[in-house]
Amino acid sequence: MKKNAILLALLALPAFADDTADIERITVSGDFRTATLDQLSASASVLSGNRLDSRQATYIDNVLSIAPNVNFAAGASRGRFIQIRGIGERSQFAEPINPSVSFLVDDFDFSGLAAAGVLFDTQQVEVYRGPQATVFGTGALAGAVKIVSNAPSEESDSHFELSVGNKSFFRAEGAHGGQASDSVAWRAAFVHNSSDGFIENDFLGAEDTNGIHENAVRLGTLWDVTDKTSVAVDLRWYDINNGYDAFSLDNNRHTLSDEPGFDEQETKAVSAHINHEAAGGSLEIIATMAGHDIAYGYDEDWTYTGFHPWGYTSFDAYYRDVSQQSAEVRFTSAEDKKIFNDTTTWVIGGRINQSEQDLLRQYTYADGDFISTFEPQTTAVYGQLDTQLTPSLLLTSALRVENYAYDYADNAQVVYDDDTTMTGGKLALTWDIGGDYLYASVSRGYKGAGINYDEQVSRERRFFDAEYNRNYEAGYKGKLFVPELTARAAVFFMEREDTQISDFDVQEREDGSAAFIDITANADVGTNKGAELELSWQATSSWTVQASAGYLSATFEGYETADGEYVSKQRQAQAPRYTANLFSELWLTDSLVWRADMDFKDEYRFSDGHDETAPATTLFNTDITWVKGMLRTTLWVKNVFDKTWYTRGFGGFSNDPRDYYEFAEPYYQLGDGRQFGVTARFQF
């Protein structure tokens, strides 16, 4: 009787259902064909709506620690710089950036623009580990993260959600949709996030200088033009107005900045996705257009004028105007139109991305404004064959050829263009063992070349080469010993060629303070190897346990640092050796459920250019939810034990005039402390 009552409660609230207990039901969208997660010949995680709810997730960095071997860095108001298996950017200042991790929101490629990672009306978050060049191209050297929204449908599945908590936390989310006519479905959603944050500015007497103020709206439509043709249109608007006042000379949550920074982004985007079912298969045409106004600035001295006789005053601000356009055409063969003796389905397609990124930098120590224009364009063709060698053995062979070209010019008289053609692909064998799967794959990823813009960079360091990697991987997905326990496991070995390293040079100004020059260069080789495991156990009809664990050994060899030191071998930055997550969901009664999870992250280096590290950290979150009809009420606590943890760190210099800038010290950006609140959600 209790089991039936719990099932009825889950059916009443589908967004709350635990859809991870049976991996055969989990589908992924980040491949050419819609497939279940166990059929995918790659290591990947799908974070369901239930898992997002269990962490009160408002932004993508709230959930990344669930996936093994995934990390993030802040250096901004949010942790929007993602690393997978030790590879990924940690910051962006004046330099143009070519991301290592693709970041997608439905059909939009927002790589390098993850301030748009606000979560609302989300079906699931997909994390793909290892090079994904065939599907995503040059932005997916390390992998990809994709946010999948709830799509328009005949069913309204509407909701309104309200959350309040300490630190003036307030969040409102709503979504509604349905049928506009017999052939047109629609869905609209919005979200508002606000919080004072955990920083107190003692000089200004303010508690919101590192606060969050985020709004987003989405409108999606699906038009069935004919029985064989459909058109999906998606409109999006993001308005991010966050503060950025995170660093203190004393490494605590009390700052002294007289000019607190900002981290802002306004995005307007539209996509159209046409799907036509032809006699031989499916034709897809995907077009997107987006504009982004971005502003990022910070108080470089972290103090106020007059703080100390040796003090300096400096503010650094970056204003970007980014426009993006993309178009993709793809044809996927029908299951009954196989080639090669009726054994092989196929996909063929092409994609073009182009962007213009205009930068204005205003810096206290610069002689004048710095202005640059960066215009990258990628043009790619790709294909994939899926060959059924035997009834249980599938061979996947994929190839992508991509031209990456860019033009760069700035008012320091640096003008440069580059044109590189890169090739990536994948070979994989998948063995179906009665619904469980073994796979082995070899894949190749790539990342384009680039330029170090700063005029103080020597000519031999001005440009850096493209990077390539080869990833060897084997894995298992399926039942483990008993039907109630399922597993996804993978081991991998990745070889990196011309490994791109993010470094910086520290120069001393006349007043003794430190000036930084960001530099990207190439090491000879890099090696990233490790293992990943995800488990889901339906212990009883009312208790589910999930766990993930990652092991990573990531090093690079043969690199000369900006200050001339030769590094024969070194650990890669943002690459903790061990990561883990443990999650429990227990129905205490027919209407009361308790959830708890734990994140563990081992010690790791903050940067390739200095030796400061983040200590090993364990964080706990918990909530208890009462379900009554269509109403769900949740009491929640994040970072239950108020642990101190770090999201960014610097070292190798002093920014403190009190010691006359003589002693190099570490400086940390702290993650959020304990936060608690209540959330009410009404499903209608």
C-alpha positions in Angstrom: 0.0 0.0 0.0 2.8 2.4 0.9 4.6 1.6 -2.4 1.5 2.5 -4.4 1.0 5.8 -2.5 4.6 6.8 -3.3 4.2 5.9 -6.9 1.0 8.1 -7.1 3.0 11.0 -5.5 5.7 10.6 -8.1 3.2 10.6 -10.9 1.5 13.7 -9.6 4.9 15.5 -9.7 6.8 14.3 -12.7 9.6 16.8 -12.2 10.2 15.3 -8.8 10.4 11.7 -10.0 13.7 9.8 -9.7 14.4 8.9 -13.3 17.9 7.8 -12.7 17.2 4.5 -11.0 16.6 2.8 -14.4 19.3 4.0 -16.8 17.5 2.5 -19.8 15.0 5.4 -19.6 17.5 8.2 -19.7 17.9 9.7 -23.1 20.6 12.1 -24.3 20.3 14.8 -26.9 24.0 15.6 -27.4 24.5 13.1 -30.2 23.4 12.9 -33.8 20.7 10.5 -33.0 18.6 10.4 -29.8 19.9 7.5 -27.8 19.7 6.2 -24.3 22.6 6.9 -22.0 23.7 3.3 -21.8 23.9 3.1 -25.6 26.3 6.1 -25.8 29.9 5.0 -26.4 31.3 7.7 -24.2 31.5 8.5 -20.5 28.6 10.9 -19.7 26.3 12.0 -16.9 22.7 13.1 -17.1 21.5 15.1 -14.1 17.7 14.9 -13.9 15.3 17.5 -12.8 15.1 15.7 -9.5 18.8 16.0 -8.9 18.7 19.7 -9.8 15.8 20.2 -7.3 17.7 18.3 -4.6 20.5 20.9 -4.7 18.2 23.9 -5.1 20.2 24.6 -8.2 20.0 28.1 -9.6 23.1 28.0 -11.8 25.2 25.4 -13.6 28.0 25.5 -11.1 25.6 24.3 -8.4 25.4 20.8 -10.0 28.8 20.2 -11.7 30.3 18.4 -8.7 27.7 15.6 -9.1 29.6 14.4 -12.2 33.0 12.7 -11.7 36.2 14.4 -12.9 34.4 17.8 -13.4 35.6 21.0 -11.8 34.9 24.7 -12.2 36.6 28.1 -11.4 35.0 31.4 -10.6 37.1 34.6 -10.7 33.7 36.1 -11.3 30.3 36.2 -9.6 29.6 32.6 -10.7 31.7 29.5 -11.4 31.4 29.8 -15.1 34.7 28.4 -16.2 34.4 24.6 -16.5 37.1 21.9 -16.6 36.5 18.3 -17.6 39.2 15.7 -16.9 41.6 18.6 -16.0 41.1 20.6 -19.2 39.4 23.9 -19.5 39.7 27.7 -19.1 40.0 29.4 -15.6 39.4 33.0 -16.5 39.1 35.5 -19.3 40.4 39.1 -19.3 41.4 41.0 -22.4 42.4 38.0 -24.4 40.1 36.3 -27.0 39.3 32.8 -25.8 38.8 29.6 -27.7 37.0 27.3 -25.2 38.1 23.8 -24.3 34.6 22.8 -23.0 31.5 23.4 -25.2 28.6 24.9 -23.3 25.2 24.6 -24.9 21.7 25.6 -24.0 19.3 23.6 -26.3 20.3 24.6 -29.8 22.5 27.6 -28.7 26.2 27.3 -28.5 27.1 29.6 -25.6 30.7 28.3 -25.2 32.8 30.9 -23.4 29.5 32.7 -22.4 28.5 30.5 -19.5 27.0 33.5 -17.5 24.0 32.3 -19.4 24.1 29.1 -17.3 21.1 30.1 -15.3 18.9 27.0 -14.6 15.1 27.3 -15.0 12.4 25.1 -16.5 15.2 22.5 -17.0 14.5 19.0 -18.1 18.1 17.8 -17.5 21.8 18.7 -17.7 24.1 16.5 -19.8 27.8 16.3 -19.1 30.0 14.6 -21.8 33.6 13.7 -20.8 36.4 13.4 -23.2 36.8 14.9 -26.7 33.5 15.4 -28.5 34.9 16.9 -31.8 32.6 15.0 -34.1 29.4 16.5 -32.7 30.6 19.8 -31.2 33.8 20.7 -33.0 36.7 22.8 -31.8 35.0 23.9 -28.6 34.9 20.4 -27.1 38.5 19.3 -26.7 37.8 18.3 -23.1 34.0 17.6 -23.4 30.7 19.4 -23.3 28.0 20.5 -21.0 24.4 20.9 -22.3 21.3 22.3 -20.6 18.1 20.8 -22.0 14.9 22.7 -21.4 11.4 21.4 -21.2 10.0 21.5 -24.7 6.6 22.7 -25.9 4.1 19.9 -26.0 0.4 19.2 -25.9 0.5 18.7 -22.1 0.7 22.0 -20.2 2.9 20.6 -17.3 2.9 24.1 -15.8 4.4 25.2 -12.5 5.2 28.2 -10.3 8.0 28.1 -7.7 9.0 30.5 -5.0 12.1 30.3 -2.8 13.4 32.5 0.1 16.4 32.1 2.3 19.1 33.8 4.3 21.4 36.4 2.8 18.2 38.0 1.2 17.9 35.0 -1.2 14.8 35.2 -3.3 13.9 33.2 -6.4 10.8 33.0 -8.5 10.3 30.6 -11.4 7.3 29.9 -13.6 6.5 28.0 -16.7 3.3 27.4 -18.7 2.3 26.1 -22.1 0.0 24.0 -24.1 -1.7 23.9 -27.5 -2.3 27.2 -29.3 -4.0 25.3 -32.1 -4.2 21.7 -33.4 -0.7 22.1 -35.0 1.0 24.6 -32.7 2.3 24.0 -29.1 4.0 26.6 -27.0 5.8 27.0 -23.7 6.9 30.1 -21.8 9.2 30.3 -18.7 10.8 32.9 -16.6 13.1 33.1 -13.6 14.4 35.7 -11.2 17.3 35.1 -8.8 18.6 37.6 -6.2 20.8 37.4 -3.2 23.1 39.7 -1.2 25.8 37.0 -1.3 28.3 36.2 1.5 30.6 39.2 1.3 30.5 42.2 3.7 32.2 45.4 2.4 33.4 47.0 5.6 34.6 50.2 4.0 31.2 50.9 2.3 29.1 49.4 5.1 27.4 47.2 2.4 26.4 43.5 2.4 25.4 43.2 -1.3 28.6 44.2 -3.3 29.0 40.6 -4.3 25.3 40.0 -4.8 23.3 38.1 -7.4 20.7 39.7 -9.6 19.6 37.5 -12.5 16.6 37.4 -14.8 15.8 35.2 -17.8 12.8 34.6 -20.0 12.2 31.9 -22.7 9.4 31.4 -25.2 9.4 28.3 -27.3 7.0 27.2 -30.0 6.6 23.9 -32.0 4.6 24.0 -35.2 3.7 20.8 -37.0 3.5 22.2 -40.5 2.6 18.8 -42.0 2.7 15.2 -40.8 6.4 15.1 -41.9 7.6 18.7 -41.2 8.0 20.6 -38.0 9.5 23.9 -37.0 10.7 24.8 -33.5 11.4 28.4 -32.6 13.1 29.4 -29.3 13.4 33.0 -28.1 15.6 33.8 -25.1 16.6 36.8 -23.0 19.0 36.9 -20.1 19.7 39.9 -17.9 22.6 39.3 -15.5 23.6 42.2 -13.1 25.8 40.5 -10.5 28.3 42.2 -8.3 32.0 41.1 -8.1 33.7 42.0 -4.8 35.3 38.7 -3.8 38.9 39.2 -2.8 40.3 40.3 0.6 43.9 40.9 1.7 43.1 38.8 4.8 41.4 36.0 2.8 38.0 36.3 4.6 34.5 37.5 3.7 35.2 41.1 4.7 36.4 43.4 1.8 37.6 46.9 1.8 37.0 47.9 -1.8 36.0 51.4 -2.5 35.0 50.5 -6.1 33.3 47.1 -6.0 33.4 45.2 -9.3 30.6 44.0 -11.5 29.8 40.9 -13.7 27.0 41.6 -16.1 25.6 40.1 -19.3 22.6 40.8 -21.4 21.8 38.2 -24.0 19.1 38.1 -26.7 18.9 35.0 -28.8 16.7 33.2 -31.3 16.9 29.8 -32.8 14.9 27.9 -35.5 15.0 24.1 -35.8 13.4 22.5 -38.9 12.9 18.8 -39.0 11.6 17.1 -42.2 11.0 13.4 -42.5 11.9 12.4 -46.0 11.7 9.0 -47.7 15.4 8.2 -46.9 15.6 9.7 -43.5 15.4 12.9 -41.5 16.6 16.4 -42.7 17.4 18.9 -40.0 18.2 22.6 -40.4 19.3 24.5 -37.3 19.9 28.3 -37.3 20.8 30.5 -34.3 21.5 34.2 -33.8 22.5 35.8 -30.5 23.8 39.1 -29.2 25.6 39.6 -25.9 26.5 42.8 -24.1 29.0 41.9 -21.4 30.6 44.0 -18.7 33.2 42.7 -16.2 35.3 44.8 -13.8 37.0 44.7 -10.4 38.8 46.8 -7.9 42.4 45.6 -8.5 43.9 46.9 -5.2 41.0 45.4 -3.1 41.1 48.4 -0.8 40.3 52.1 -0.7 42.3 55.2 -1.4 44.3 56.1 1.7 44.3 52.6 3.1 48.1 52.7 3.5 50.8 55.1 2.5 52.3 52.5 0.2 48.9 51.6 -1.3 47.8 52.1 -4.9 44.4 52.6 -6.5 43.4 50.8 -9.6 40.3 49.5 -11.4 40.2 47.2 -14.4 37.0 47.0 -16.6 36.2 45.0 -19.7 33.2 45.7 -22.0 32.4 43.2 -24.7 29.9 43.3 -27.5 29.5 39.8 -29.0 27.4 38.8 -31.9 27.0 35.2 -33.0 25.4 33.4 -35.9 25.3 29.7 -36.8 23.7 27.4 -39.3 23.8 23.6 -39.6 22.3 21.1 -42.0 22.2 17.5 -41.1 20.7 14.4 -42.8 20.2 11.2 -40.7 19.4 8.0 -42.6 16.2 6.1 -41.7 16.5 2.7 -40.0 15.1 1.0 -43.1 17.6 2.7 -45.5 20.8 1.1 -44.4 23.8 0.8 -46.7 26.6 -1.8 -47.0 24.4 -4.9 -47.2 21.7 -3.4 -44.9 24.2 -3.1 -42.0 24.9 0.6 -41.6 23.0 3.8 -40.8 24.6 7.1 -41.5 24.7 10.8 -40.8 26.2 13.6 -42.9 26.2 17.3 -42.2 27.8 20.7 -42.2 28.0 23.6 -39.9 29.2 27.2 -39.9 29.7 29.4 -36.9 30.8 33.0 -37.0 31.2 35.7 -34.4 32.4 39.2 -33.9 33.7 40.2 -30.4 34.4 43.8 -29.8 36.3 44.7 -26.6 36.8 47.9 -24.8 39.2 47.8 -21.8 39.5 50.7 -19.4 42.4 50.3 -17.0 43.8 52.7 -14.5 47.4 52.0 -15.4 46.9 52.0 -19.2 47.8 55.1 -21.2 44.3 55.0 -22.8 41.4 52.7 -23.6 42.3 49.4 -25.2 40.1 48.4 -28.1 40.2 45.2 -30.1 38.1 43.2 -32.6 38.2 39.4 -32.8 36.3 37.7 -35.6 36.5 33.9 -35.4 34.7 31.6 -37.9 34.5 27.8 -38.1 33.3 25.8 -41.1 32.9 22.1 -40.7 31.7 19.0 -42.5 31.1 15.7 -40.7 29.8 12.2 -41.1 29.2 9.1 -39.0 28.5 5.5 -39.8 27.0 3.0 -37.4 27.6 -0.5 -38.6 26.0 -3.6 -37.1 28.8 -6.1 -37.4 26.8 -8.8 -35.6 23.4 -8.6 -33.9 25.2 -7.6 -30.6 28.3 -5.7 -31.9 28.1 -2.1 -33.3 31.0 -0.2 -34.9 30.7 3.6 -34.9 33.1 5.5 -37.1 32.9 9.3 -37.3 35.0 12.1 -38.9 34.8 15.9 -38.7 37.0 18.3 -40.8 36.8 21.8 -39.5 38.4 25.0 -40.7 39.1 27.5 -37.9 39.9 31.0 -39.0 40.1 34.3 -37.3 41.0 38.0 -37.8 42.3 40.1 -34.9 43.1 43.8 -34.7 43.5 46.3 -31.9 44.5 49.9 -31.4 48.0 48.9 -30.2 48.6 48.2 -33.9 48.5 44.4 -33.6 46.9 42.9 -36.6 46.8 39.2 -37.3 44.9 36.5 -39.0 45.1 32.7 -38.9 43.5 29.9 -40.8 43.9 26.3 -39.6 42.1 23.1 -40.8 41.8 20.5 -38.1 40.5 16.9 -38.2 38.9 15.0 -35.4 36.8 11.8 -35.1 36.0 8.7 -33.3 36.1 4.9 -33.7 34.0 2.9 -31.2 32.9 -0.7 -30.6 29.8 -1.3 -28.5 28.8 -4.8 -27.4 25.2 -5.3 -26.3 25.1 -8.0 -23.6 21.4 -8.6 -23.2 20.7 -4.9 -22.5 24.0 -4.2 -20.7 26.8 -2.5 -22.7 30.5 -2.7 -23.0 32.3 -0.2 -25.2 35.8 0.8 -26.3 36.7 3.9 -28.3 39.5 6.0 -29.7 38.7 9.7 -30.3 40.6 12.7 -31.4 39.8 16.3 -30.4 41.3 19.6 -31.3 41.4 23.3 -30.3 42.4 26.2 -32.5 45.5 28.4 -32.4 45.5 31.9 -31.0 47.3 35.1 -30.1 48.5 36.8 -26.9 47.4 40.4 -27.5 49.4 42.3 -24.9 52.1 44.4 -26.5 54.5 43.6 -23.7 54.5 39.9 -24.7 57.7 39.1 -26.6 57.3 38.2 -30.2 58.3 34.5 -29.7 55.4 34.2 -27.2 52.9 36.3 -29.2 51.3 33.3 -30.9 50.4 29.8 -29.7 49.7 26.7 -31.7 46.6 24.5 -32.1 46.2 21.6 -29.6 45.2 18.0 -30.4 44.4 15.1 -28.2 43.8 11.4 -28.5 41.6 9.7 -26.0 41.5 5.9 -25.5 38.5 4.8 -23.4 36.7 1.7 -22.3 33.6 1.4 -20.3 30.6 -0.6 -19.0 27.0 0.5 -18.5 24.3 -1.8 -17.1 23.3 -3.9 -14.1 25.8 -4.8 -11.4 25.2 -8.1 -9.6 21.5 -7.4 -9.1 18.8 -5.7 -11.2 18.4 -3.0 -8.5 22.0 -1.8 -8.8 23.2 -0.2 -12.1 26.6 1.1 -13.0 28.3 3.3 -15.5 32.1 2.9 -15.4 34.9 4.1 -17.7 38.7 4.2 -17.8 40.6 6.5 -20.1 44.0 7.5 -21.3 44.4 10.8 -23.1 47.5 12.1 -24.9 47.7 15.8 -25.5 49.9 17.3 -28.2 51.1 21.0 -28.0 49.2 21.3 -24.7 47.9 24.9 -24.3 49.0 26.3 -20.9 47.5 29.4 -19.3 50.3 31.3 -17.6 51.0 34.9 -16.5 54.0 37.2 -16.1 54.2 39.4 -13.0 55.9 42.7 -13.5 56.7 45.3 -10.8 55.3 48.8 -11.3 57.2 51.9 -10.1 55.1 52.0 -6.9 56.1 48.4 -6.0 52.7 46.9 -6.8 52.3 43.9 -9.2 51.2 44.1 -12.8 50.0 40.9 -14.6 50.3 39.9 -18.2 48.2 36.9 -19.2 50.0 34.4 -21.6 48.9 31.3 -23.3 51.7 29.0 -24.6 52.3 25.4 -25.6 53.9 22.6 -23.6 55.3 19.7 -25.5 52.9 17.0 -24.3 50.2 16.4 -21.7 48.8 13.2 -20.2 45.4 12.9 -18.6 44.4 9.5 -17.4 41.9 8.2 -14.9 38.6 6.4 -14.2 35.0 7.3 -13.6 32.2 5.4 -11.8 28.5 6.2 -11.3 26.2 3.9 -9.3 22.4 3.9 -8.8 20.9 1.5 -6.2 17.2 1.1 -5.6 17.7 -0.2 -2.1 14.0 -0.5 -1.3 10.8 0.8 -2.9 11.2 4.0 -0.9 15.0 4.5 -0.8 17.4 5.3 -3.6 21.1 5.8 -3.3 23.4 7.2 -6.0 27.1 7.7 -6.0 29.9 8.9 -8.3 33.6 8.8 -8.1 36.5 10.0 -10.3 40.2 9.5 -10.4 42.4 11.8 -12.4 46.1 12.0 -13.0 46.8 15.0 -15.2 50.3 16.3 -16.0 52.1 18.3 -18.7 55.8 18.1 -19.7 58.3 20.4 -21.5 57.3 23.9 -20.8 59.1 27.2 -20.2 57.3 29.5 -17.9 56.8 33.2 -18.4 59.7 34.0 -16.1 62.0 31.6 -17.9 61.9 28.6 -15.7 61.9 25.2 -17.4 59.2 22.8 -16.2 60.1 19.2 -17.0 56.8 17.8 -15.5 54.0 19.3 -13.5 50.4 18.6 -12.4 47.8 20.4 -14.5 45.7 23.1 -12.8 42.1 22.6 -11.7 42.6 18.8 -11.8 41.8 17.2 -8.4 43.1 13.6 -8.2 39.8 12.4 -6.6 36.2 13.6 -6.8 33.1 12.0 -5.4 29.4 12.6 -4.8 27.0 10.6 -2.6 23.2 11.1 -2.8 20.4 9.5 -0.8 16.6 9.9 -1.3 14.4 8.3 1.3 10.6 8.5 1.4 9.8 8.6 5.1 6.0 8.5 4.6 3.6 8.6 1.6 4.1 12.4 1.4 7.4 13.2 3.1 10.8 12.7 1.5 14.3 13.4 2.9 17.3 13.9 0.6 21.0 14.4 1.4 24.1 14.6 -0.7 27.8 15.0 -0.2 30.5 16.4 -2.5 34.2 15.6 -2.1 36.9 17.3 -4.1 40.6 16.5 -3.5 43.4 19.1 -3.3 44.3 20.7 -6.6 46.5 23.5 -8.1 44.8 26.8 -9.0 47.1 27.6 -11.8 49.8 26.4 -14.1 51.8 29.6 -13.3 52.1 29.3 -9.5 52.0 26.7 -6.8 49.0 27.6 -4.6 46.5 24.9 -4.1 42.9 24.5 -3.0 42.7 22.1 0.0 40.6 19.0 -0.1 37.0 19.8 0.7 33.8 18.0 1.7 30.4 19.7 1.5 27.0 18.5 2.6 23.5 19.5 1.4 20.2 18.3 2.6 16.4 19.0 2.3 13.1 17.6 3.5 10.1 17.9 1.2 6.4 17.6 1.9 4.1 16.6 -1.0 0.4 17.4 -0.8 -1.5 17.1 -4.1 0.0 19.5 -6.6 1.9 21.5 -3.9 5.4 20.7 -2.9 7.1 22.4 0.1 10.9 22.0 0.7 13.0 23.0 3.7 16.7 23.0 2.6 20.2 23.7 3.7 23.3 24.0 1.5 26.8 23.7 2.9 25.3 22.3 6.1 28.4 22.6 8.2 29.4 26.0 6.9 32.7 24.7 5.5 35.3 27.2 4.0 36.1 26.3 0.4 37.6 28.1 -2.5 36.5 28.8 -6.1 39.6 30.7 -7.3 43.1 31.3 -6.1 46.2 33.4 -7.0 49.8 33.3 -5.8 53.3 34.3 -6.5 52.9 38.0 -5.7 51.9 40.4 -2.9 49.0 42.8 -3.2 49.3 44.0 0.4 50.9 47.4 1.0 51.1 46.6 4.8 54.1 44.4 4.1 55.4 46.7 1.4 54.7 44.1 -1.3 57.8 42.1 -0.2 56.3 38.7 0.6 54.4 36.6 -2.0 51.1 35.4 -0.5 48.2 33.3 -1.6 44.8 34.9 -2.2 41.5 33.1 -2.4 38.0 33.6 -3.6 35.7 31.8 -1.1 32.7 29.7 -2.0 29.3 30.3 -0.4 28.8 29.6 3.2 25.8 27.9 4.8 22.6 28.9 3.2 19.1 27.8 4.2 15.6 28.5 3.1 12.2 27.2 2.0 10.8 26.5 -1.5 7.2 26.1 -2.5 6.3 24.7 -5.9 2.8 24.4 -7.3 2.3 22.1 -10.3 -0.8 22.7 -12.4 
